[in-house]
Amino acid sequence: MPYEDIVSFMDSPSKEDITLVKKACLFAEEVHKDVKRKSGEPYFNHVFETAKTLAQLKMGAVTISAGLLHDSIEDGVATEECIRKEFGEEILFLVNGVTKLGKVKYRGAERHIESLRKFMVAMAQDIRVLIIRLADRLHNMKTLQYVRPDKQKRIAMETLEIYAPLAYRLSIRKLSRELEDLSFKYVDPKEYEETIKLLKQKKEETLPRLEKFIKSVKKALAKEGLINIATDYRQKGIYSLHKKLDSKDNDIEKIYDILALRVMVDDVAECYKALGVIHGEWRPLPGRIKDYIAFPKPNGYKSLHTTIFTGDGSIVEVQIRTKEMHRSAEYGIASHISYKENGNKNIKDNSDINWFRQFLPKTINFAKENKNKKEVPTWINEIVDSQEKIKTDQEKTGFMEGLKEDFFNRRFFIFTPKGEVVDLPAGSTALDFAFAIHSDIGIHTNSAKVNGKMAALKTELKNGDIVEIVTKKDSKPTSKWLEIVKTNMAKRHINNYLDKQKRK
């Protein structure tokens, strides 16, 4: 039975979980039985693959069932009342959420803006809606060859600009890598083929030496009592390699992590012990040691990275992490959610996703739909309000680029003196940090301290900086501030203030 294939990927499902997934699977098969995809295959195959991806991400039975049913109202013959009666309010809410995300009928920049806005709202309401949609898009990308060529590029571009970065921000690297590579093939076929050739050539050169090196690493670790370890290697994604080549003047010899060795241990102490053992045996490259355990990446990624000379002419990146860190690196927010989904589990009370809340305002309600616009987080309202003010195509393009820059660019964690975390795009300044804390603090910023020392407001911040903002009542923005800030959020607050002053 198809449902058994899905259940095989689930983590210790209960009898109730299996019964629910089986019921949803049979229901979906029935409502889609007369529907075909453009490839000619039964439509049920699509919802089945979506649900299977969710099971591989270790989502709960409720989310998996919603994945099976996510097209049953829009493309099947089921009604909302039928879903509510058979599967309950929670699954109906998820199905409706995914359906709303799919209804974007605009063209060009407007389509992108509306897609992003809907994703923001979906994230605020229930993160599971977004994860189902990402799984849905993954299977659509795998079958994109059956779509018209003109639509192929548009869908692939949307996936590369919105879906893949969202998966990355949620730290679901398993999804983001696949979405990037599947999109790249259609967005730039020539560059895709050239990158594939380079990757294949480099892998053939490097893999035999890497496999030999892995054995040496295991021996060195075992001598120091690190026996309960797991090792494998990671191959860099095609699109990720393409971007790295761009930044390295297309010189593949400057890229050391095309194949990276992974070492998984039991706990954090063993991570640092393993790093010491490896550095005791092999010489590390200066400046290439990165501690993402003490300073995780903004998407929650934790690991120790070091690049070493192996002694046979090779240079290899080694990634050391706990097994839990590895699971988190691959599955991100999906691994943290760990829903029991027994009907009375409040998503808000799940401590496993506390780390994710730093990406979102504290007012977000993860458990139920926000029907009143006032309940939607401020930053989402700002996106909607800004969109409503846009008139020209030039403004639309600028807004889209700004939004992608603020939300999807490489990001840093900056700390307040009390240890609270502020998530900012790379290149942000001390003044951006002030506006990120609160618009009133930004408006009245007088000076800043970075790592305990006085610093100019235009100081570009680095990951892990501790920033203190000093405010004064008579401090107010000037037009020069627009040249200092990098984030569009800060620019909007400054422009709004300056416009009010002009009107006065």
PyMOL commands that set and color helices and strands:
alter all, ss='L'
color gray80, all
select helices_A, chain A and resi 2-7+15-31+44-56+61-69+80-87+89-102+108-125+127-142+144-146+149-169+173-187+189-223+238-247+252-254+268-281+323-331+333-337+347-349+351-359+373-375+378-389+393-408+430-437+439-443+481-484+488-503
alter helices_A, ss='H'
color red, helices_A
select strands_A, chain A and resi 230-235+259-265+290-291+304-309+315-322+411-415+421-425+445-450+453-455+467-471
alter strands_A, ss='S'
color yellow, strands_A
deselect
rebuild
show_as cartoon
